[in-house]
């Protein structure tokens, strides 16, 4: 699966057990399966390289499940 570059804001959604995500500047929601502790800061602007997790369905029912390959904060 190809890697995708995403720029957006870190959000915490208090749905169910709660989870961290990224609201992209592209209007898409991204749900990292491996959100690094360094990125868990609400409102932080980040640039991440992600790999889509094909066929994965999560409990969150929010965003596209992805695995973060690399990241930087802006």
NORTA-V492819 format. One record per helix or strand of 2 or more residues. SS is the DSSP state (h for helix, s for strand). FROM is the first residue (numbers start at 0). TO is the last residue. Records with the same first field share a line. If there is no record, write none. Layout:
SS=FROM-TO / FROM-TO
This chain:
s=2-12 / 18-23 / 28-31 / 44-51 / 63-72
h=36-38
